[in-house]
Amino acid sequence: MFQVRAMNPRMPSKRYAYILVATTLLSLSTFAYGKLFPFTLAEIVGRSDFIVVGNVRNIVVEEEKSAARPLPGLAVTISVNQLIKGRLPNEIEINTDPDFVEEATFRQHENVLLFLLRGKKGHGVAQGFMGKIPITSGIAGPVYLTNQPEKIPVEKLLAEIERILKEGSKRP
């Protein structure tokens, strides 16, 4: 009735090979995922050179997306409405990296809270999409930082950032 096939002990079946490959890939992606998301609000505040609330005034595509580059390279002009950390002019340029899949994306006239780094040309968003928090009707979110709600009133979030900055300035 049933046929029993002997399996060659030196050569695993295709099924086991697929399971081994899938498990390996899953463990690698979990490791990478773990490296991407361990940031708290205090960590991203500490890593940022500048923190601003602003409005996206202009977006210029500098590098088109392609099969090798999933996102276009953008030069984004931000009108700074509120400077929270650092010194910046009233208008700044942010450059996105088309090779970084987790890069922040922008929409024309979008209000945003940005955690920025100094760049060779313009500024970059700290930690990719985690360093850009959209603001809509006084609500910031989604927020992709640990120990933070996904959506939070902007004033509450700004008060927490100010508290973190004050605590950091008291340290030797």
PyMOL CGO cylinders between C-alpha atoms (Angstrom):
from pymol import cmd
from pymol.cgo import CYLINDER

trace = [
    CYLINDER, 0.00, 0.00, 0.00, 2.46, 2.62, 1.14, 0.3, 1, 1, 1, 1, 1, 1,
    CYLINDER, 2.46, 2.62, 1.14, 5.82, 2.95, -0.44, 0.3, 1, 1, 1, 1, 1, 1,
    CYLINDER, 5.82, 2.95, -0.44, 8.67, 3.78, 1.85, 0.3, 1, 1, 1, 1, 1, 1,
    CYLINDER, 8.67, 3.78, 1.85, 11.64, 5.39, 0.20, 0.3, 1, 1, 1, 1, 1, 1,
    CYLINDER, 11.64, 5.39, 0.20, 14.99, 5.31, 1.81, 0.3, 1, 1, 1, 1, 1, 1,
    CYLINDER, 14.99, 5.31, 1.81, 16.55, 8.74, 2.05, 0.3, 1, 1, 1, 1, 1, 1,
    CYLINDER, 16.55, 8.74, 2.05, 20.22, 9.21, 1.33, 0.3, 1, 1, 1, 1, 1, 1,
    CYLINDER, 20.22, 9.21, 1.33, 21.63, 10.41, 4.71, 0.3, 1, 1, 1, 1, 1, 1,
    CYLINDER, 21.63, 10.41, 4.71, 24.30, 12.51, 2.95, 0.3, 1, 1, 1, 1, 1, 1,
    CYLINDER, 24.30, 12.51, 2.95, 21.88, 14.52, 0.84, 0.3, 1, 1, 1, 1, 1, 1,
    CYLINDER, 21.88, 14.52, 0.84, 18.92, 16.26, 2.50, 0.3, 1, 1, 1, 1, 1, 1,
    CYLINDER, 18.92, 16.26, 2.50, 15.67, 16.38, 0.64, 0.3, 1, 1, 1, 1, 1, 1,
    CYLINDER, 15.67, 16.38, 0.64, 14.67, 19.54, -1.20, 0.3, 1, 1, 1, 1, 1, 1,
    CYLINDER, 14.67, 19.54, -1.20, 12.06, 20.24, 1.44, 0.3, 1, 1, 1, 1, 1, 1,
    CYLINDER, 12.06, 20.24, 1.44, 14.66, 20.32, 4.21, 0.3, 1, 1, 1, 1, 1, 1,
    CYLINDER, 14.66, 20.32, 4.21, 16.93, 22.48, 2.10, 0.3, 1, 1, 1, 1, 1, 1,
    CYLINDER, 16.93, 22.48, 2.10, 14.10, 24.98, 1.56, 0.3, 1, 1, 1, 1, 1, 1,
    CYLINDER, 14.10, 24.98, 1.56, 13.31, 25.00, 5.28, 0.3, 1, 1, 1, 1, 1, 1,
    CYLINDER, 13.31, 25.00, 5.28, 16.98, 25.58, 6.09, 0.3, 1, 1, 1, 1, 1, 1,
    CYLINDER, 16.98, 25.58, 6.09, 17.24, 28.49, 3.62, 0.3, 1, 1, 1, 1, 1, 1,
    CYLINDER, 17.24, 28.49, 3.62, 13.96, 30.04, 4.82, 0.3, 1, 1, 1, 1, 1, 1,
    CYLINDER, 13.96, 30.04, 4.82, 15.00, 29.75, 8.47, 0.3, 1, 1, 1, 1, 1, 1,
    CYLINDER, 15.00, 29.75, 8.47, 18.38, 31.32, 7.74, 0.3, 1, 1, 1, 1, 1, 1,
    CYLINDER, 18.38, 31.32, 7.74, 16.84, 34.22, 5.83, 0.3, 1, 1, 1, 1, 1, 1,
    CYLINDER, 16.84, 34.22, 5.83, 14.23, 34.75, 8.52, 0.3, 1, 1, 1, 1, 1, 1,
    CYLINDER, 14.23, 34.75, 8.52, 16.86, 34.83, 11.25, 0.3, 1, 1, 1, 1, 1, 1,
    CYLINDER, 16.86, 34.83, 11.25, 18.94, 37.33, 9.26, 0.3, 1, 1, 1, 1, 1, 1,
    CYLINDER, 18.94, 37.33, 9.26, 15.97, 39.62, 8.67, 0.3, 1, 1, 1, 1, 1, 1,
    CYLINDER, 15.97, 39.62, 8.67, 15.01, 39.40, 12.36, 0.3, 1, 1, 1, 1, 1, 1,
    CYLINDER, 15.01, 39.40, 12.36, 18.55, 40.40, 13.29, 0.3, 1, 1, 1, 1, 1, 1,
    CYLINDER, 18.55, 40.40, 13.29, 18.42, 43.36, 10.91, 0.3, 1, 1, 1, 1, 1, 1,
    CYLINDER, 18.42, 43.36, 10.91, 14.95, 44.31, 12.15, 0.3, 1, 1, 1, 1, 1, 1,
    CYLINDER, 14.95, 44.31, 12.15, 16.24, 44.25, 15.72, 0.3, 1, 1, 1, 1, 1, 1,
    CYLINDER, 16.24, 44.25, 15.72, 19.05, 46.62, 14.74, 0.3, 1, 1, 1, 1, 1, 1,
    CYLINDER, 19.05, 46.62, 14.74, 16.63, 49.03, 13.08, 0.3, 1, 1, 1, 1, 1, 1,
    CYLINDER, 16.63, 49.03, 13.08, 14.06, 49.54, 15.85, 0.3, 1, 1, 1, 1, 1, 1,
    CYLINDER, 14.06, 49.54, 15.85, 15.76, 49.69, 19.25, 0.3, 1, 1, 1, 1, 1, 1,
    CYLINDER, 15.76, 49.69, 19.25, 15.66, 53.48, 19.38, 0.3, 1, 1, 1, 1, 1, 1,
    CYLINDER, 15.66, 53.48, 19.38, 13.87, 55.30, 22.14, 0.3, 1, 1, 1, 1, 1, 1,
    CYLINDER, 13.87, 55.30, 22.14, 12.96, 58.96, 21.96, 0.3, 1, 1, 1, 1, 1, 1,
    CYLINDER, 12.96, 58.96, 21.96, 15.92, 59.78, 24.23, 0.3, 1, 1, 1, 1, 1, 1,
    CYLINDER, 15.92, 59.78, 24.23, 18.32, 57.91, 21.91, 0.3, 1, 1, 1, 1, 1, 1,
    CYLINDER, 18.32, 57.91, 21.91, 17.16, 59.64, 18.73, 0.3, 1, 1, 1, 1, 1, 1,
    CYLINDER, 17.16, 59.64, 18.73, 17.22, 63.04, 20.49, 0.3, 1, 1, 1, 1, 1, 1,
    CYLINDER, 17.22, 63.04, 20.49, 20.79, 62.33, 21.61, 0.3, 1, 1, 1, 1, 1, 1,
    CYLINDER, 20.79, 62.33, 21.61, 21.91, 61.20, 18.13, 0.3, 1, 1, 1, 1, 1, 1,
    CYLINDER, 21.91, 61.20, 18.13, 20.38, 64.20, 16.34, 0.3, 1, 1, 1, 1, 1, 1,
    CYLINDER, 20.38, 64.20, 16.34, 22.33, 67.37, 15.58, 0.3, 1, 1, 1, 1, 1, 1,
    CYLINDER, 22.33, 67.37, 15.58, 19.10, 69.31, 15.00, 0.3, 1, 1, 1, 1, 1, 1,
    CYLINDER, 19.10, 69.31, 15.00, 15.43, 68.89, 15.86, 0.3, 1, 1, 1, 1, 1, 1,
    CYLINDER, 15.43, 68.89, 15.86, 12.85, 71.03, 14.03, 0.3, 1, 1, 1, 1, 1, 1,
    CYLINDER, 12.85, 71.03, 14.03, 9.17, 71.37, 13.39, 0.3, 1, 1, 1, 1, 1, 1,
    CYLINDER, 9.17, 71.37, 13.39, 8.60, 72.52, 9.83, 0.3, 1, 1, 1, 1, 1, 1,
    CYLINDER, 8.60, 72.52, 9.83, 6.70, 72.36, 6.59, 0.3, 1, 1, 1, 1, 1, 1,
    CYLINDER, 6.70, 72.36, 6.59, 7.75, 70.70, 3.32, 0.3, 1, 1, 1, 1, 1, 1,
    CYLINDER, 7.75, 70.70, 3.32, 7.94, 73.59, 0.84, 0.3, 1, 1, 1, 1, 1, 1,
    CYLINDER, 7.94, 73.59, 0.84, 9.52, 71.95, -2.18, 0.3, 1, 1, 1, 1, 1, 1,
    CYLINDER, 9.52, 71.95, -2.18, 10.62, 68.51, -3.37, 0.3, 1, 1, 1, 1, 1, 1,
    CYLINDER, 10.62, 68.51, -3.37, 13.08, 68.05, -6.25, 0.3, 1, 1, 1, 1, 1, 1,
    CYLINDER, 13.08, 68.05, -6.25, 13.92, 64.59, -7.59, 0.3, 1, 1, 1, 1, 1, 1,
    CYLINDER, 13.92, 64.59, -7.59, 17.70, 64.45, -8.00, 0.3, 1, 1, 1, 1, 1, 1,
    CYLINDER, 17.70, 64.45, -8.00, 18.01, 60.72, -8.79, 0.3, 1, 1, 1, 1, 1, 1,
    CYLINDER, 18.01, 60.72, -8.79, 15.19, 58.70, -10.32, 0.3, 1, 1, 1, 1, 1, 1,
    CYLINDER, 15.19, 58.70, -10.32, 14.31, 55.36, -8.75, 0.3, 1, 1, 1, 1, 1, 1,
    CYLINDER, 14.31, 55.36, -8.75, 15.36, 52.24, -10.62, 0.3, 1, 1, 1, 1, 1, 1,
    CYLINDER, 15.36, 52.24, -10.62, 15.48, 48.50, -10.19, 0.3, 1, 1, 1, 1, 1, 1,
    CYLINDER, 15.48, 48.50, -10.19, 18.65, 48.93, -8.13, 0.3, 1, 1, 1, 1, 1, 1,
    CYLINDER, 18.65, 48.93, -8.13, 17.30, 51.94, -6.22, 0.3, 1, 1, 1, 1, 1, 1,
    CYLINDER, 17.30, 51.94, -6.22, 13.83, 51.47, -4.73, 0.3, 1, 1, 1, 1, 1, 1,
    CYLINDER, 13.83, 51.47, -4.73, 13.42, 55.15, -3.78, 0.3, 1, 1, 1, 1, 1, 1,
    CYLINDER, 13.42, 55.15, -3.78, 14.27, 58.33, -5.67, 0.3, 1, 1, 1, 1, 1, 1,
    CYLINDER, 14.27, 58.33, -5.67, 17.00, 60.64, -4.35, 0.3, 1, 1, 1, 1, 1, 1,
    CYLINDER, 17.00, 60.64, -4.35, 15.30, 63.83, -3.23, 0.3, 1, 1, 1, 1, 1, 1,
    CYLINDER, 15.30, 63.83, -3.23, 16.28, 67.35, -2.26, 0.3, 1, 1, 1, 1, 1, 1,
    CYLINDER, 16.28, 67.35, -2.26, 13.55, 68.49, 0.12, 0.3, 1, 1, 1, 1, 1, 1,
    CYLINDER, 13.55, 68.49, 0.12, 13.23, 72.13, 1.18, 0.3, 1, 1, 1, 1, 1, 1,
    CYLINDER, 13.23, 72.13, 1.18, 11.85, 72.57, 4.70, 0.3, 1, 1, 1, 1, 1, 1,
    CYLINDER, 11.85, 72.57, 4.70, 10.53, 75.84, 6.10, 0.3, 1, 1, 1, 1, 1, 1,
    CYLINDER, 10.53, 75.84, 6.10, 11.57, 75.77, 9.78, 0.3, 1, 1, 1, 1, 1, 1,
    CYLINDER, 11.57, 75.77, 9.78, 8.69, 76.86, 12.03, 0.3, 1, 1, 1, 1, 1, 1,
    CYLINDER, 8.69, 76.86, 12.03, 10.20, 75.84, 15.38, 0.3, 1, 1, 1, 1, 1, 1,
    CYLINDER, 10.20, 75.84, 15.38, 13.81, 75.04, 16.22, 0.3, 1, 1, 1, 1, 1, 1,
    CYLINDER, 13.81, 75.04, 16.22, 14.12, 72.70, 19.18, 0.3, 1, 1, 1, 1, 1, 1,
    CYLINDER, 14.12, 72.70, 19.18, 17.79, 71.68, 19.05, 0.3, 1, 1, 1, 1, 1, 1,
    CYLINDER, 17.79, 71.68, 19.05, 20.73, 73.29, 17.26, 0.3, 1, 1, 1, 1, 1, 1,
    CYLINDER, 20.73, 73.29, 17.26, 20.99, 76.42, 15.13, 0.3, 1, 1, 1, 1, 1, 1,
    CYLINDER, 20.99, 76.42, 15.13, 19.60, 76.54, 11.61, 0.3, 1, 1, 1, 1, 1, 1,
    CYLINDER, 19.60, 76.54, 11.61, 18.34, 79.14, 9.14, 0.3, 1, 1, 1, 1, 1, 1,
    CYLINDER, 18.34, 79.14, 9.14, 14.60, 79.53, 8.50, 0.3, 1, 1, 1, 1, 1, 1,
    CYLINDER, 14.60, 79.53, 8.50, 14.86, 77.27, 5.45, 0.3, 1, 1, 1, 1, 1, 1,
    CYLINDER, 14.86, 77.27, 5.45, 16.94, 74.10, 5.10, 0.3, 1, 1, 1, 1, 1, 1,
    CYLINDER, 16.94, 74.10, 5.10, 17.53, 71.39, 2.52, 0.3, 1, 1, 1, 1, 1, 1,
    CYLINDER, 17.53, 71.39, 2.52, 17.29, 67.70, 3.33, 0.3, 1, 1, 1, 1, 1, 1,
    CYLINDER, 17.29, 67.70, 3.33, 18.83, 65.13, 1.01, 0.3, 1, 1, 1, 1, 1, 1,
    CYLINDER, 18.83, 65.13, 1.01, 17.49, 61.59, 0.97, 0.3, 1, 1, 1, 1, 1, 1,
    CYLINDER, 17.49, 61.59, 0.97, 19.60, 58.54, 0.19, 0.3, 1, 1, 1, 1, 1, 1,
    CYLINDER, 19.60, 58.54, 0.19, 18.00, 56.43, -2.57, 0.3, 1, 1, 1, 1, 1, 1,
    CYLINDER, 18.00, 56.43, -2.57, 20.12, 53.42, -1.57, 0.3, 1, 1, 1, 1, 1, 1,
    CYLINDER, 20.12, 53.42, -1.57, 18.63, 53.32, 1.94, 0.3, 1, 1, 1, 1, 1, 1,
    CYLINDER, 18.63, 53.32, 1.94, 15.32, 51.43, 1.82, 0.3, 1, 1, 1, 1, 1, 1,
    CYLINDER, 15.32, 51.43, 1.82, 14.25, 52.75, 5.24, 0.3, 1, 1, 1, 1, 1, 1,
    CYLINDER, 14.25, 52.75, 5.24, 14.73, 56.37, 4.14, 0.3, 1, 1, 1, 1, 1, 1,
    CYLINDER, 14.73, 56.37, 4.14, 12.11, 58.95, 5.10, 0.3, 1, 1, 1, 1, 1, 1,
    CYLINDER, 12.11, 58.95, 5.10, 9.63, 59.95, 2.41, 0.3, 1, 1, 1, 1, 1, 1,
    CYLINDER, 9.63, 59.95, 2.41, 8.04, 63.39, 2.07, 0.3, 1, 1, 1, 1, 1, 1,
    CYLINDER, 8.04, 63.39, 2.07, 4.87, 64.97, 0.67, 0.3, 1, 1, 1, 1, 1, 1,
    CYLINDER, 4.87, 64.97, 0.67, 4.48, 68.55, -0.53, 0.3, 1, 1, 1, 1, 1, 1,
    CYLINDER, 4.48, 68.55, -0.53, 3.08, 70.89, 2.21, 0.3, 1, 1, 1, 1, 1, 1,
    CYLINDER, 3.08, 70.89, 2.21, 3.41, 68.18, 4.87, 0.3, 1, 1, 1, 1, 1, 1,
    CYLINDER, 3.41, 68.18, 4.87, 3.97, 69.36, 8.45, 0.3, 1, 1, 1, 1, 1, 1,
    CYLINDER, 3.97, 69.36, 8.45, 6.72, 67.37, 10.16, 0.3, 1, 1, 1, 1, 1, 1,
    CYLINDER, 6.72, 67.37, 10.16, 8.83, 66.94, 13.26, 0.3, 1, 1, 1, 1, 1, 1,
    CYLINDER, 8.83, 66.94, 13.26, 12.36, 66.11, 12.10, 0.3, 1, 1, 1, 1, 1, 1,
    CYLINDER, 12.36, 66.11, 12.10, 15.41, 64.70, 13.83, 0.3, 1, 1, 1, 1, 1, 1,
    CYLINDER, 15.41, 64.70, 13.83, 18.30, 65.73, 11.60, 0.3, 1, 1, 1, 1, 1, 1,
    CYLINDER, 18.30, 65.73, 11.60, 22.00, 65.05, 11.10, 0.3, 1, 1, 1, 1, 1, 1,
    CYLINDER, 22.00, 65.05, 11.10, 24.61, 67.26, 9.46, 0.3, 1, 1, 1, 1, 1, 1,
    CYLINDER, 24.61, 67.26, 9.46, 25.37, 66.08, 5.95, 0.3, 1, 1, 1, 1, 1, 1,
    CYLINDER, 25.37, 66.08, 5.95, 28.02, 66.84, 3.35, 0.3, 1, 1, 1, 1, 1, 1,
    CYLINDER, 28.02, 66.84, 3.35, 25.32, 68.46, 1.26, 0.3, 1, 1, 1, 1, 1, 1,
    CYLINDER, 25.32, 68.46, 1.26, 22.35, 69.72, 3.25, 0.3, 1, 1, 1, 1, 1, 1,
    CYLINDER, 22.35, 69.72, 3.25, 20.99, 67.63, 6.09, 0.3, 1, 1, 1, 1, 1, 1,
    CYLINDER, 20.99, 67.63, 6.09, 19.85, 64.04, 6.49, 0.3, 1, 1, 1, 1, 1, 1,
    CYLINDER, 19.85, 64.04, 6.49, 17.07, 62.52, 8.56, 0.3, 1, 1, 1, 1, 1, 1,
    CYLINDER, 17.07, 62.52, 8.56, 18.37, 60.59, 11.58, 0.3, 1, 1, 1, 1, 1, 1,
    CYLINDER, 18.37, 60.59, 11.58, 17.55, 56.88, 11.50, 0.3, 1, 1, 1, 1, 1, 1,
    CYLINDER, 17.55, 56.88, 11.50, 15.64, 57.08, 8.22, 0.3, 1, 1, 1, 1, 1, 1,
    CYLINDER, 15.64, 57.08, 8.22, 11.86, 57.08, 8.50, 0.3, 1, 1, 1, 1, 1, 1,
    CYLINDER, 11.86, 57.08, 8.50, 12.04, 56.97, 12.32, 0.3, 1, 1, 1, 1, 1, 1,
    CYLINDER, 12.04, 56.97, 12.32, 13.50, 60.50, 12.35, 0.3, 1, 1, 1, 1, 1, 1,
    CYLINDER, 13.50, 60.50, 12.35, 10.54, 62.00, 10.48, 0.3, 1, 1, 1, 1, 1, 1,
    CYLINDER, 10.54, 62.00, 10.48, 7.23, 62.24, 12.28, 0.3, 1, 1, 1, 1, 1, 1,
    CYLINDER, 7.23, 62.24, 12.28, 4.28, 63.68, 10.32, 0.3, 1, 1, 1, 1, 1, 1,
    CYLINDER, 4.28, 63.68, 10.32, 2.01, 66.16, 12.10, 0.3, 1, 1, 1, 1, 1, 1,
    CYLINDER, 2.01, 66.16, 12.10, -1.70, 66.33, 11.27, 0.3, 1, 1, 1, 1, 1, 1,
    CYLINDER, -1.70, 66.33, 11.27, -4.22, 68.44, 13.20, 0.3, 1, 1, 1, 1, 1, 1,
    CYLINDER, -4.22, 68.44, 13.20, -1.98, 68.69, 16.27, 0.3, 1, 1, 1, 1, 1, 1,
    CYLINDER, -1.98, 68.69, 16.27, -1.26, 64.94, 16.37, 0.3, 1, 1, 1, 1, 1, 1,
    CYLINDER, -1.26, 64.94, 16.37, 2.21, 63.53, 15.70, 0.3, 1, 1, 1, 1, 1, 1,
    CYLINDER, 2.21, 63.53, 15.70, 2.35, 60.12, 14.17, 0.3, 1, 1, 1, 1, 1, 1,
    CYLINDER, 2.35, 60.12, 14.17, 2.92, 57.48, 13.30, 0.3, 1, 1, 1, 1, 1, 1,
    CYLINDER, 2.92, 57.48, 13.30, 5.85, 57.44, 15.74, 0.3, 1, 1, 1, 1, 1, 1,
    CYLINDER, 5.85, 57.44, 15.74, 8.22, 54.50, 15.14, 0.3, 1, 1, 1, 1, 1, 1,
    CYLINDER, 8.22, 54.50, 15.14, 10.20, 54.68, 18.38, 0.3, 1, 1, 1, 1, 1, 1,
    CYLINDER, 10.20, 54.68, 18.38, 10.09, 52.19, 21.25, 0.3, 1, 1, 1, 1, 1, 1,
    CYLINDER, 10.09, 52.19, 21.25, 8.12, 53.09, 24.36, 0.3, 1, 1, 1, 1, 1, 1,
    CYLINDER, 8.12, 53.09, 24.36, 6.07, 55.69, 22.45, 0.3, 1, 1, 1, 1, 1, 1,
    CYLINDER, 6.07, 55.69, 22.45, 2.44, 55.55, 21.37, 0.3, 1, 1, 1, 1, 1, 1,
    CYLINDER, 2.44, 55.55, 21.37, 1.89, 55.40, 17.64, 0.3, 1, 1, 1, 1, 1, 1,
    CYLINDER, 1.89, 55.40, 17.64, 0.06, 58.74, 17.70, 0.3, 1, 1, 1, 1, 1, 1,
    CYLINDER, 0.06, 58.74, 17.70, 0.62, 61.43, 20.32, 0.3, 1, 1, 1, 1, 1, 1,
    CYLINDER, 0.62, 61.43, 20.32, -0.37, 65.09, 20.71, 0.3, 1, 1, 1, 1, 1, 1,
    CYLINDER, -0.37, 65.09, 20.71, 2.45, 67.25, 19.32, 0.3, 1, 1, 1, 1, 1, 1,
    CYLINDER, 2.45, 67.25, 19.32, 2.65, 69.39, 22.46, 0.3, 1, 1, 1, 1, 1, 1,
    CYLINDER, 2.65, 69.39, 22.46, 3.09, 66.32, 24.65, 0.3, 1, 1, 1, 1, 1, 1,
    CYLINDER, 3.09, 66.32, 24.65, 5.82, 64.95, 22.38, 0.3, 1, 1, 1, 1, 1, 1,
    CYLINDER, 5.82, 64.95, 22.38, 7.64, 68.32, 22.26, 0.3, 1, 1, 1, 1, 1, 1,
    CYLINDER, 7.64, 68.32, 22.26, 7.45, 68.61, 26.06, 0.3, 1, 1, 1, 1, 1, 1,
    CYLINDER, 7.45, 68.61, 26.06, 9.05, 65.15, 26.35, 0.3, 1, 1, 1, 1, 1, 1,
    CYLINDER, 9.05, 65.15, 26.35, 11.83, 66.16, 23.93, 0.3, 1, 1, 1, 1, 1, 1,
    CYLINDER, 11.83, 66.16, 23.93, 12.46, 69.36, 25.93, 0.3, 1, 1, 1, 1, 1, 1,
    CYLINDER, 12.46, 69.36, 25.93, 12.65, 67.30, 29.14, 0.3, 1, 1, 1, 1, 1, 1,
    CYLINDER, 12.65, 67.30, 29.14, 15.18, 64.94, 27.55, 0.3, 1, 1, 1, 1, 1, 1,
    CYLINDER, 15.18, 64.94, 27.55, 17.28, 67.89, 26.33, 0.3, 1, 1, 1, 1, 1, 1,
    CYLINDER, 17.28, 67.89, 26.33, 17.28, 69.50, 29.80, 0.3, 1, 1, 1, 1, 1, 1,
    CYLINDER, 17.28, 69.50, 29.80, 18.26, 66.24, 31.47, 0.3, 1, 1, 1, 1, 1, 1,
    CYLINDER, 18.26, 66.24, 31.47, 21.06, 65.78, 28.94, 0.3, 1, 1, 1, 1, 1, 1,
    CYLINDER, 21.06, 65.78, 28.94, 22.45, 69.27, 29.58, 0.3, 1, 1, 1, 1, 1, 1,
    CYLINDER, 22.45, 69.27, 29.58, 22.63, 68.57, 33.34, 0.3, 1, 1, 1, 1, 1, 1,
    CYLINDER, 22.63, 68.57, 33.34, 24.94, 65.60, 32.84, 0.3, 1, 1, 1, 1, 1, 1,
    CYLINDER, 24.94, 65.60, 32.84, 28.71, 66.25, 33.15, 0.3, 1, 1, 1, 1, 1, 1,
]
cmd.load_cgo(trace, "trace")
